[in-house]
Structures are given as C-alpha cells and as structure tokens.
Amino acid sequence: MTRKKLFVANWKMHFTVVKAIQFLQKFREQVGNSSAEIVLCTPFTALSALRYEINKKVKATREKGEFSMQHIRLGAQNLYPKTEGAYTGEISPMMVKELADYVLIGHSERRKLFHETDAVIHDKLVAAHTVGLIPILCLCAVVSQKKELVNAFTEHKLEIQLKSFVTGLHFDAGQQLVIAYEPVASIGTGNAADPNEIQRIIHFIRRQLDQQFGSKIAATTRLLYGGSVISKNAKLYIDQPDIDGLLVGSASLDADEFARIIQVQ
C-alpha cells in the first residue's frame, strides 16, 4: 500500500501575518512541484491571509492555462470542542474549517502547559471529525533521558492512550486521520530518536489501528514522526517502511531548511 508522504510544519507561537506571507512566498518557490503533501499549521491569526495567498496563486496558474496541483494546505494548531457558545477567546471547529483542512490535536506542549487530559483530547478529536477536519493526533511517550527513547517506551501505555482517544469514532477512509508520534525527550532538544526504534513504535501503532478499525484503515492511515527533525536526519525516518512523513517544529520556521527536509524523499 503506497501512502502519499505528508510533511507538517508546526509553527507554534511564531510569525506575524506579514512574516507568514513572506515565508509562504519564499517556501513555495523553494519546494517547487514536490509530490508530497505539505501542511502549514500556523497561528490562527495567519490562516486567513495564507488561505488567500494560496488560492490567489492557484487561480493565477489556472488562468495561464497551466496545471496546478495544490499540495500546500493549511492546518490549525488547536480548537475548542464546542460548536459555539460563551467561551471567550476560543475557536470552534467550524471556524477552523472555514480556513484550514487539518488541525493538530493532543500536542505534548498542550498537555504539559495547558493540562489537556485524555478526555479533552478525545472531545477535540470528535469535534474535528464531526465537521470534516482532518485531525493530526499526537501521541507521545513521557521520558526524561535520551537513552530512554530506545529503551523505556511502554507499548501498553500507548495502546491505552490511543484507545482512549478514538473510542466511539468511526472512520471510513484512512485520510480522515493522521497520527504523529513524538517522544517528549526529542521535542525541541536536538535529541532525535533512533529511526529503527521509531519504526518499531510506528508499526505497533499501525497494528493497534488494525485492531480498532480494520486492515483498510490501518493500511491507509498516515503515521508521522516528530521530534528534532532536520534535513540531515529526515531521510533516516522517511526511509522506514511505516513512517509516512514528518511533523516538523523549529526547522519548519526556516523556508530553506523545511524545503530541504521535504526534498529528501
């Protein structure tokens, strides 16, 4: 089963609207006609302007009689699991859906800094699925030392975590869900995890999806790795049979570097 490669940029709390547009304009030229799918998960403030820029470029290309495959898509970094209401400062799934195709859910930073529980993540996953957003569900192993990245991961804990998130959900196509595995000790530390160990974990996640949803969903769902990814190590992960792409943090803030990561496939 061939799954289209997916590269997700998580800009976190970076870039004003002006800088986001400048990034897109430069990055679009650098990445060219890549066959991969690229998702920019930007701050909420930048989504509308970036959507306009992307649509404008596609329209101009078509008016010239040229074929344009839109492979740069937008994602949000969060949502609130209610349709509407008195939730000052929050962003509903429908608001996100107007501007983006994807949404990050359950990122380790939100669990740590904003105390998101498994129950909250489940509710966000349901909310995204209900309105047709494609969730990028982040799974993580809480480890404290680099050596634990390859020695102390507990599959049983990951199995429980995944089941708590997807209980009650039904998927009829693998593209409706993306899962990113991010070892906490690798996020923003420069300590990228061992590619062979990540392959083992990703394969375990795929087996769990088979048990939850069946072989078709397991075979078509794209599974990503995230954690201190740079262009020098990206290919080590992409070459693994079960790893379908990368969730990139700091390196995605540099248009040249993010383009180099995508070009390693």
Backbone bond lengths (Angstrom), bond angles and torsions (degrees), N, CA, C in turn:
res aa  C-N    CA-C-N  psi(-1)  N-CA   C-N-CA  omega(-1)  CA-C   N-CA-C  phi
1 M - - - 1.463 - - 1.531 109.55 -
2 T 1.324 116.77 118.84 1.459 121.70 178.88 1.520 109.88 -91.58
3 R 1.309 116.11 124.18 1.468 121.24 178.92 1.525 108.33 -113.35
4 K 1.313 116.22 131.94 1.461 120.91 -178.98 1.527 109.80 -63.71
5 K 1.322 116.01 132.77 1.454 120.56 -179.10 1.528 110.66 -64.93
6 L 1.319 114.86 143.90 1.464 121.83 -176.94 1.521 109.22 -131.18
7 F 1.331 115.81 126.63 1.465 121.74 178.01 1.526 108.32 -120.15
8 V 1.315 116.05 121.16 1.464 121.64 -174.95 1.524 109.54 -114.09
9 A 1.319 116.18 124.73 1.462 121.98 174.65 1.526 108.96 -95.07
10 N 1.306 116.12 125.50 1.459 120.62 173.20 1.527 107.78 -109.15
11 W 1.332 114.34 101.46 1.459 119.20 -176.83 1.526 113.40 -76.67
12 K 1.316 116.33 -13.38 1.473 121.25 -178.82 1.537 109.22 54.31
13 M 1.326 119.46 -140.00 1.472 120.05 -177.55 1.531 109.67 -96.30
14 H 1.347 114.27 67.68 1.459 121.72 179.19 1.525 109.45 -134.33
15 F 1.307 115.44 151.78 1.464 125.97 172.70 1.536 114.18 80.48
16 T 1.312 114.28 122.56 1.460 121.26 165.49 1.525 107.92 -74.19
17 V 1.324 117.17 174.38 1.459 120.45 179.37 1.524 110.62 -60.53
18 V 1.311 117.01 -44.71 1.473 121.16 -179.04 1.525 110.39 -60.37
19 K 1.321 117.86 -46.12 1.461 120.98 -178.82 1.527 111.37 -67.89
20 A 1.327 116.83 -33.41 1.460 120.28 177.64 1.519 111.12 -64.09
21 I 1.329 116.32 -42.29 1.471 120.50 177.93 1.519 110.66 -65.30
22 Q 1.320 116.73 -42.68 1.469 120.39 178.71 1.525 110.58 -61.00
23 F 1.325 116.13 -41.00 1.464 119.94 177.17 1.524 110.34 -60.14
24 L 1.328 117.43 -49.66 1.460 121.47 -177.17 1.529 111.17 -59.26
25 Q 1.311 116.70 -44.38 1.460 120.36 -178.31 1.530 111.39 -62.35
26 K 1.311 116.91 -41.08 1.467 120.86 178.58 1.522 111.02 -72.81
27 F 1.308 116.23 -45.98 1.461 121.28 -176.08 1.522 111.80 -63.34
28 R 1.317 116.51 -38.30 1.463 121.04 -179.11 1.525 110.82 -59.55
29 E 1.315 116.56 -38.37 1.457 120.42 178.83 1.531 111.06 -73.00
30 Q 1.308 116.43 -36.20 1.457 120.62 -177.33 1.528 112.54 -70.35
31 V 1.339 116.27 -39.43 1.461 119.52 -173.53 1.517 112.14 -82.74
32 G 1.335 116.79 -22.40 1.461 120.59 176.15 1.513 113.49 62.12
33 N 1.314 116.27 -142.00 1.463 122.12 -177.73 1.522 111.06 -98.32
34 S 1.292 116.36 54.57 1.457 120.65 178.65 1.527 110.50 -60.56
35 S 1.322 116.02 144.34 1.462 120.08 177.87 1.516 112.27 -81.45
36 A 1.320 117.06 -8.88 1.458 121.19 -179.74 1.522 110.57 -77.83
37 E 1.317 115.10 160.40 1.463 120.34 170.63 1.526 107.52 -95.06
38 I 1.325 115.54 135.55 1.459 121.57 -175.84 1.522 108.67 -122.19
39 V 1.318 116.08 131.81 1.462 121.20 179.21 1.526 108.73 -123.35
40 L 1.324 115.51 126.95 1.463 121.52 174.91 1.518 108.21 -101.75
41 C 1.339 116.34 109.48 1.466 120.83 176.08 1.525 107.36 -92.00
42 T 1.314 115.15 103.71 1.462 122.11 -169.58 1.522 110.69 -110.17
43 P 1.333 117.32 167.29 1.464 119.36 169.58 1.535 110.12 -58.61
44 F 1.319 116.97 151.60 1.461 121.17 -179.51 1.526 112.13 -54.42
45 T 1.337 116.33 -36.18 1.458 120.50 -175.30 1.520 113.31 -63.64
46 A 1.343 116.96 -23.32 1.469 120.18 -175.68 1.523 113.44 -96.12
47 L 1.311 118.44 -12.07 1.468 120.66 -172.02 1.531 112.99 -60.65
48 S 1.315 117.11 -46.03 1.462 120.26 -175.83 1.527 111.16 -63.44
49 A 1.318 116.96 -46.39 1.467 120.71 -179.04 1.525 111.32 -65.02
50 L 1.325 117.21 -39.72 1.460 120.22 179.68 1.524 111.38 -69.69
51 R 1.315 117.16 -36.69 1.460 120.47 175.82 1.529 110.15 -60.78
52 Y 1.324 116.54 -43.06 1.462 121.20 178.24 1.528 110.61 -61.41
53 E 1.334 117.67 -45.42 1.456 122.18 -179.34 1.527 111.67 -62.27
54 I 1.314 116.70 -42.78 1.463 120.72 -179.53 1.520 110.87 -65.44
55 N 1.332 116.51 -46.75 1.467 120.17 -179.75 1.526 111.98 -64.71
56 K 1.329 115.82 -37.01 1.477 120.62 179.49 1.526 110.12 -62.98
57 K 1.313 117.22 -41.72 1.461 121.29 -179.14 1.531 110.67 -67.00
58 V 1.321 116.29 -42.14 1.470 119.84 179.14 1.525 110.54 -63.25
59 K 1.328 116.94 -43.61 1.462 121.10 -179.62 1.531 111.17 -62.69
60 A 1.333 116.67 -43.85 1.469 120.65 -179.27 1.518 111.14 -63.82
61 T 1.306 117.27 -38.02 1.460 121.75 179.48 1.519 110.85 -65.59
62 R 1.319 116.13 -43.79 1.462 120.32 -179.51 1.529 111.85 -67.62
63 E 1.331 116.38 -34.72 1.465 119.60 178.80 1.528 111.16 -66.33
64 K 1.322 117.26 -25.05 1.461 121.36 176.88 1.523 111.56 -82.42
65 G 1.325 116.13 -1.44 1.452 120.08 -178.74 1.508 113.70 80.12
66 E 1.333 115.95 15.73 1.462 120.87 -179.32 1.526 109.89 -99.54
67 F 1.309 115.49 150.59 1.463 120.33 177.75 1.522 109.08 -83.82
68 S 1.316 115.99 133.38 1.458 119.79 178.51 1.526 109.52 -129.49
69 M 1.317 116.24 115.39 1.456 120.35 174.51 1.521 107.61 -92.20
70 Q 1.316 116.29 114.99 1.452 119.07 -177.08 1.528 109.93 -77.26
71 H 1.314 116.17 102.09 1.454 119.11 -177.27 1.526 112.28 -109.30
72 I 1.326 118.24 0.16 1.466 121.39 173.11 1.525 107.85 -103.59
73 R 1.318 115.22 118.30 1.458 120.56 -178.12 1.522 108.70 -123.32
74 L 1.318 115.27 167.98 1.465 120.01 -175.24 1.520 111.73 -111.66
75 G 1.312 113.80 149.23 1.458 120.70 175.75 1.515 110.22 -137.75
76 A 1.317 116.23 151.39 1.463 121.66 173.31 1.529 108.42 -94.21
77 Q 1.317 115.80 163.10 1.455 120.34 -178.75 1.527 112.74 -97.11
78 N 1.331 116.17 -5.20 1.462 119.18 -175.80 1.518 108.37 -172.70
79 L 1.307 116.91 166.75 1.465 123.13 168.66 1.522 108.24 -155.68
80 Y 1.338 115.42 168.23 1.461 120.34 175.24 1.525 107.49 -106.98
81 P 1.324 118.65 134.15 1.465 120.64 -170.75 1.525 115.50 -80.66
82 K 1.317 117.14 42.42 1.460 121.80 174.23 1.522 108.51 -134.28
83 T 1.330 116.45 146.96 1.459 120.60 -177.74 1.520 111.97 -68.00
84 E 1.321 116.60 -43.91 1.460 122.62 177.89 1.512 108.66 -165.23
85 G 1.326 116.69 174.10 1.460 119.02 177.30 1.512 113.04 140.22
86 A 1.326 115.13 -170.49 1.463 122.38 -176.17 1.530 110.05 -86.03
87 Y 1.333 114.55 71.08 1.465 121.14 -179.17 1.529 107.87 -125.47
88 T 1.307 115.88 73.64 1.453 121.76 -173.16 1.530 112.11 -52.50
89 G 1.326 114.07 127.61 1.458 120.05 176.02 1.513 115.30 87.70
90 E 1.335 118.05 -5.53 1.459 120.08 -177.84 1.529 111.92 -93.32
91 I 1.326 116.34 164.00 1.459 123.68 -178.20 1.528 108.52 -122.13
92 S 1.322 117.45 122.69 1.462 121.35 -175.86 1.530 111.48 -81.52
93 P 1.339 117.62 161.10 1.470 120.56 177.21 1.521 113.12 -56.81
94 M 1.331 118.04 -38.78 1.461 120.78 -179.96 1.529 111.66 -66.32
95 M 1.321 117.34 -35.10 1.465 120.86 176.66 1.530 110.56 -64.81
96 V 1.330 115.74 -41.16 1.456 120.46 177.96 1.520 110.42 -65.58
97 K 1.329 116.16 -42.73 1.461 121.74 -175.48 1.528 112.16 -61.32
98 E 1.328 117.88 -29.08 1.471 120.70 177.74 1.523 112.46 -62.41
99 L 1.331 116.64 -26.79 1.465 120.21 -170.56 1.526 114.43 -120.72
100 A 1.325 117.74 -17.99 1.459 120.23 -172.63 1.522 111.24 -135.14
101 D 1.317 115.19 161.94 1.465 122.01 176.87 1.520 111.74 -104.96
102 Y 1.319 116.18 -26.91 1.459 121.77 -175.67 1.531 110.36 -121.38
103 V 1.336 115.41 163.27 1.463 119.91 172.53 1.527 108.71 -150.75
104 L 1.332 115.74 133.26 1.457 121.03 173.82 1.529 109.63 -74.32
105 I 1.309 115.96 136.44 1.459 120.58 178.72 1.530 109.13 -136.38
106 G 1.321 116.00 131.49 1.456 120.91 174.31 1.504 115.63 79.43
107 H 1.338 117.58 22.43 1.464 119.12 178.73 1.531 109.95 -58.91
108 S 1.318 116.14 143.78 1.470 121.15 -175.25 1.521 112.59 -58.69
109 E 1.336 117.49 -31.30 1.465 119.36 179.22 1.521 110.98 -67.26
110 R 1.318 117.35 -34.36 1.466 119.66 178.38 1.535 110.35 -72.92
111 R 1.296 116.63 -32.44 1.472 118.86 176.40 1.531 110.23 -67.50
112 K 1.331 115.24 -43.31 1.460 119.45 -176.61 1.524 112.21 -75.44
113 L 1.335 117.37 -49.28 1.467 120.66 -172.17 1.525 113.20 -83.78
114 F 1.339 116.69 -31.42 1.461 120.37 -175.21 1.525 112.48 -116.92
115 H 1.333 115.39 9.19 1.467 122.69 170.90 1.527 113.13 56.99
116 E 1.317 116.47 39.45 1.459 119.92 176.92 1.526 109.52 -71.03
117 T 1.309 115.99 128.21 1.463 122.13 -179.86 1.527 110.34 -92.19
118 D 1.315 115.87 171.02 1.460 120.24 175.91 1.522 110.88 -60.07
119 A 1.325 116.84 -36.07 1.470 120.81 179.78 1.528 111.14 -65.61
120 V 1.322 117.40 -40.97 1.468 121.51 178.36 1.519 109.94 -65.08
121 I 1.318 116.56 -43.36 1.464 120.63 179.48 1.529 110.33 -62.79
122 H 1.310 117.28 -41.52 1.466 120.94 176.48 1.519 110.86 -58.37
123 D 1.329 117.47 -46.12 1.466 121.27 -179.25 1.527 111.09 -63.00
124 K 1.332 117.22 -38.72 1.466 120.50 178.47 1.528 110.72 -67.49
125 L 1.310 116.25 -38.79 1.458 120.56 178.43 1.526 110.75 -62.87
126 V 1.314 116.21 -44.51 1.471 120.91 177.48 1.521 110.63 -61.74
127 A 1.332 116.59 -44.01 1.469 121.13 -178.61 1.522 111.26 -62.33
128 A 1.324 116.86 -43.75 1.467 120.86 179.16 1.524 110.47 -64.03
129 H 1.309 116.26 -46.42 1.462 121.80 -178.88 1.521 111.26 -60.89
130 T 1.323 116.61 -38.50 1.466 121.99 -176.39 1.520 112.35 -62.84
131 V 1.342 117.41 -37.94 1.471 120.48 -177.06 1.522 112.87 -93.74
132 G 1.331 117.62 0.35 1.461 120.19 177.58 1.508 115.80 91.09
133 L 1.328 117.35 10.42 1.460 119.74 171.94 1.527 109.41 -74.73
134 I 1.307 116.88 148.64 1.460 120.44 176.19 1.527 107.87 -93.47
135 P 1.325 117.57 111.28 1.461 119.39 -179.63 1.521 112.05 -77.02
136 I 1.314 114.99 138.31 1.466 121.18 168.95 1.522 104.89 -104.33
137 L 1.313 115.28 95.26 1.455 121.75 -174.65 1.519 109.91 -82.97
138 C 1.326 116.15 121.98 1.458 121.08 -178.13 1.526 110.56 -95.23
139 L 1.316 115.78 124.49 1.456 122.92 173.34 1.508 107.91 -109.03
140 C 1.320 116.86 143.67 1.459 118.52 -177.93 1.520 111.00 -143.73
141 A 1.315 114.12 153.55 1.455 121.46 172.90 1.520 107.46 -110.42
142 V 1.317 116.77 125.98 1.455 120.63 -178.37 1.523 108.47 -84.78
143 V 1.320 115.42 106.93 1.457 121.61 179.30 1.519 108.57 -130.39
144 S 1.318 116.82 157.42 1.466 119.82 -173.42 1.521 114.33 -114.40
145 Q 1.324 117.85 -15.16 1.453 120.24 -178.74 1.518 109.96 -131.34
146 K 1.318 115.87 150.46 1.464 119.45 -178.15 1.524 111.64 -57.50
147 K 1.338 117.73 -39.64 1.461 119.39 -176.43 1.524 111.72 -63.64
148 E 1.349 116.77 -23.55 1.454 119.72 -179.67 1.524 112.32 -73.61
149 L 1.316 116.03 -15.12 1.466 118.70 -179.83 1.520 111.22 -57.98
150 V 1.307 116.82 -33.80 1.461 119.71 -176.76 1.522 112.54 -109.62
151 N 1.330 118.66 -7.34 1.456 119.48 -173.79 1.527 115.23 -115.98
152 A 1.315 118.71 -26.93 1.459 119.28 -167.56 1.521 114.58 -118.43
153 F 1.315 118.28 15.18 1.458 119.50 178.45 1.532 110.02 -74.10
154 T 1.327 116.56 132.29 1.455 121.16 -177.40 1.515 109.72 -106.99
155 E 1.333 115.85 112.08 1.460 120.00 -178.05 1.524 111.54 -63.57
156 H 1.316 115.57 -32.67 1.461 118.60 -179.19 1.524 111.11 -61.14
157 K 1.332 117.51 -40.81 1.461 121.02 179.61 1.524 110.86 -66.47
158 L 1.315 116.56 -39.23 1.457 120.08 178.42 1.527 110.83 -65.54
159 E 1.315 116.37 -39.42 1.466 120.82 178.16 1.527 111.14 -60.60
160 I 1.318 116.38 -44.03 1.467 120.91 179.00 1.520 110.58 -64.91
161 Q 1.321 116.21 -42.80 1.461 121.26 -179.59 1.524 110.98 -60.46
162 L 1.324 116.64 -48.79 1.456 120.62 -178.38 1.525 111.14 -62.93
163 K 1.320 117.20 -43.83 1.462 120.61 179.99 1.522 111.42 -61.75
164 S 1.320 117.27 -38.90 1.472 119.79 -179.21 1.522 111.30 -66.69
165 F 1.330 117.49 -29.22 1.463 121.05 -178.97 1.525 112.18 -78.10
166 V 1.331 117.33 -41.58 1.468 120.21 -170.07 1.520 114.22 -98.80
167 T 1.320 118.38 -0.08 1.459 120.94 179.73 1.528 110.51 -56.54
168 G 1.333 115.90 128.93 1.462 121.05 178.39 1.511 114.55 87.37
169 L 1.323 117.71 -6.45 1.464 120.67 179.02 1.531 110.58 -93.10
170 H 1.321 115.65 149.98 1.455 121.26 179.11 1.525 108.45 -132.57
171 F 1.304 116.37 126.44 1.458 121.60 -179.42 1.522 109.42 -116.47
172 D 1.336 115.66 135.27 1.455 119.17 177.41 1.523 111.99 -111.15
173 A 1.315 117.25 3.18 1.467 121.12 175.75 1.519 108.15 -155.50
174 G 1.329 116.21 138.20 1.452 119.89 -176.26 1.509 114.05 -62.37
175 Q 1.344 117.28 -26.79 1.460 120.16 -177.56 1.527 112.58 -69.70
176 Q 1.320 117.74 -8.52 1.461 119.90 179.66 1.525 112.72 -80.62
177 L 1.309 117.38 -3.74 1.458 121.09 -179.84 1.520 109.55 -146.56
178 V 1.327 115.15 134.55 1.464 121.98 171.70 1.523 106.09 -123.25
179 I 1.313 116.34 139.60 1.461 120.27 178.00 1.526 108.65 -121.07
180 A 1.326 115.81 131.53 1.468 121.48 177.53 1.520 108.75 -116.70
181 Y 1.316 116.55 126.73 1.461 120.71 175.86 1.519 109.10 -97.67
182 E 1.323 116.53 125.75 1.461 121.21 -176.96 1.530 110.26 -134.00
183 P 1.328 118.03 103.33 1.462 119.78 174.11 1.527 109.52 -64.30
184 V 1.306 117.34 126.91 1.467 120.75 -175.11 1.521 111.69 -58.11
185 A 1.313 118.08 -37.23 1.462 121.37 -177.93 1.521 112.73 -68.19
186 S 1.343 117.36 -11.20 1.464 120.31 -179.29 1.523 112.63 -100.71
187 I 1.333 117.90 -10.74 1.457 120.57 -173.25 1.522 110.12 -81.33
188 G 1.331 115.67 113.31 1.457 120.74 176.96 1.515 114.89 70.58
189 T 1.333 118.05 12.83 1.460 120.85 -176.87 1.519 113.19 -105.35
190 G 1.335 116.42 -17.35 1.456 119.88 -173.59 1.513 112.82 84.67
191 N 1.334 116.71 -2.85 1.465 121.34 -179.58 1.527 110.30 -96.33
192 A 1.312 116.56 77.70 1.456 120.02 179.39 1.525 110.01 -66.16
193 A 1.330 116.19 142.29 1.458 121.27 -176.28 1.517 111.97 -75.94
194 D 1.326 115.72 160.08 1.457 121.81 178.31 1.524 110.47 -63.81
195 P 1.339 118.83 123.73 1.468 121.40 -176.07 1.526 113.95 -58.77
196 N 1.329 117.12 -36.61 1.460 119.93 -179.98 1.517 111.88 -68.14
197 E 1.319 115.88 -37.41 1.462 119.58 177.09 1.529 110.49 -68.73
198 I 1.318 116.77 -39.63 1.460 119.92 177.55 1.525 110.36 -63.38
199 Q 1.323 117.32 -39.95 1.465 120.60 176.23 1.527 110.67 -58.25
200 R 1.330 116.28 -42.83 1.465 119.62 179.61 1.526 111.16 -61.55
201 I 1.332 115.87 -42.87 1.458 120.16 -178.60 1.525 110.77 -69.02
202 I 1.328 116.66 -43.69 1.462 120.36 179.41 1.525 110.47 -61.88
203 H 1.323 116.68 -39.90 1.464 120.15 178.08 1.526 110.21 -64.26
204 F 1.313 116.64 -37.70 1.471 120.64 176.28 1.523 110.60 -62.27
205 I 1.333 117.08 -42.39 1.470 120.45 177.91 1.517 110.22 -61.87
206 R 1.318 117.08 -40.72 1.469 119.73 179.29 1.537 110.93 -63.16
207 R 1.316 116.72 -38.54 1.468 119.88 177.17 1.527 110.72 -64.47
208 Q 1.330 116.05 -37.23 1.464 119.01 177.82 1.526 111.18 -65.61
209 L 1.327 117.12 -38.55 1.462 120.63 176.55 1.528 111.09 -63.36
210 D 1.315 115.97 -36.91 1.466 120.30 176.62 1.520 110.05 -60.03
211 Q 1.311 116.38 -43.93 1.463 120.21 179.96 1.526 111.96 -68.18
212 Q 1.327 116.76 -35.11 1.462 121.35 -177.16 1.527 112.53 -78.84
213 F 1.342 116.42 -43.61 1.467 120.69 -168.89 1.524 115.06 -125.27
214 G 1.319 117.89 -9.71 1.450 120.09 -179.58 1.516 112.42 104.65
215 S 1.325 115.26 168.08 1.462 121.67 -172.04 1.527 113.38 -66.68
216 K 1.347 117.98 -34.30 1.462 119.77 -177.63 1.526 110.96 -65.65
217 I 1.321 116.13 -46.19 1.471 119.69 179.18 1.519 110.23 -64.75
218 A 1.325 116.33 -42.94 1.464 119.99 -179.88 1.521 111.40 -60.81
219 A 1.324 116.78 -38.21 1.457 121.03 -176.53 1.518 113.18 -75.72
220 T 1.327 117.61 -26.08 1.468 120.30 -174.36 1.525 113.88 -104.10
221 T 1.326 117.92 -15.92 1.466 120.42 179.26 1.523 110.33 -70.42
222 R 1.320 115.59 130.63 1.463 119.54 -179.58 1.525 110.70 -85.52
223 L 1.320 115.18 130.67 1.461 123.14 -178.00 1.518 108.82 -115.73
224 L 1.326 115.80 128.17 1.464 122.29 -173.99 1.516 111.29 -114.66
225 Y 1.328 114.85 159.37 1.458 121.13 169.10 1.515 109.04 -112.27
226 G 1.339 116.81 141.54 1.455 121.56 175.29 1.517 110.82 -138.82
227 G 1.332 116.47 134.66 1.454 120.15 177.63 1.516 111.95 149.31
228 S 1.347 116.85 98.47 1.465 122.79 178.27 1.525 112.29 56.78
229 V 1.331 116.22 40.25 1.463 121.06 177.04 1.523 109.72 -79.52
230 I 1.328 115.76 132.02 1.462 122.72 173.95 1.525 107.55 -136.78
231 S 1.326 116.99 172.22 1.466 119.67 -177.00 1.529 111.83 -63.57
232 K 1.321 117.99 -28.17 1.457 120.62 -177.42 1.528 113.39 -73.71
233 N 1.344 117.12 -22.37 1.473 118.06 179.63 1.530 113.38 -115.93
234 A 1.323 117.63 -4.82 1.458 120.81 -173.42 1.533 112.73 -58.22
235 K 1.308 117.00 -42.46 1.469 120.79 -176.03 1.525 111.70 -64.49
236 L 1.320 117.29 -29.72 1.461 121.00 178.99 1.529 111.14 -60.34
237 Y 1.330 115.92 -32.69 1.464 120.26 178.85 1.522 111.45 -86.64
238 I 1.308 116.71 -43.16 1.465 121.31 -177.21 1.529 111.48 -61.73
239 D 1.316 117.03 -30.17 1.459 120.56 -178.44 1.527 113.35 -76.64
240 Q 1.322 116.61 -10.41 1.466 119.49 178.03 1.536 109.78 -72.80
241 P 1.333 118.69 141.25 1.473 121.24 -171.79 1.520 115.82 -63.59
242 D 1.331 118.05 -29.26 1.465 119.81 -176.32 1.519 113.73 -102.25
243 I 1.329 118.03 -4.79 1.467 120.93 -178.25 1.526 108.57 -93.43
244 D 1.328 115.51 117.47 1.466 121.75 -171.63 1.521 113.89 -100.28
245 G 1.310 116.77 0.68 1.455 119.17 -179.48 1.507 111.14 165.95
246 L 1.326 115.63 -169.62 1.462 120.90 -172.53 1.521 111.14 -136.36
247 L 1.327 114.90 143.53 1.461 122.60 170.03 1.525 106.14 -103.15
248 V 1.322 116.33 114.55 1.467 121.41 -169.50 1.522 109.80 -113.26
249 G 1.322 116.08 128.85 1.453 121.35 179.58 1.516 112.36 -96.82
250 S 1.324 117.23 -100.78 1.477 122.24 -173.07 1.520 112.92 -55.61
251 A 1.329 117.01 -39.99 1.470 120.13 -176.90 1.516 112.36 -67.16
252 S 1.331 117.75 -18.00 1.465 120.16 -179.98 1.524 112.27 -80.95
253 L 1.323 117.36 -4.47 1.459 120.67 178.29 1.534 111.82 -83.93
254 D 1.313 116.11 -10.97 1.461 123.08 178.27 1.523 107.20 -107.43
255 A 1.318 117.69 112.58 1.467 121.48 -175.56 1.528 111.66 -57.82
256 D 1.329 117.44 -41.99 1.464 120.99 -179.87 1.528 111.14 -64.23
257 E 1.317 116.14 -46.69 1.464 120.33 -177.46 1.531 111.56 -67.40
258 F 1.329 117.17 -42.01 1.460 119.21 179.14 1.530 110.95 -63.93
259 A 1.323 116.25 -38.09 1.462 119.96 176.56 1.529 110.68 -63.98
260 R 1.331 117.47 -40.00 1.457 119.99 178.66 1.538 111.23 -64.06
261 I 1.321 116.58 -37.10 1.468 120.63 177.32 1.525 110.16 -60.97
262 I 1.299 116.81 -45.22 1.460 121.27 -178.48 1.526 111.32 -66.77
263 Q 1.306 116.41 -33.35 1.467 120.41 -176.10 1.515 113.85 -78.04
264 V 1.342 118.51 -4.03 1.474 119.94 -179.65 1.521 111.89 -76.04
265 Q 1.321 118.24 -17.30 1.476 120.21 -175.93 1.524 112.39 -64.92
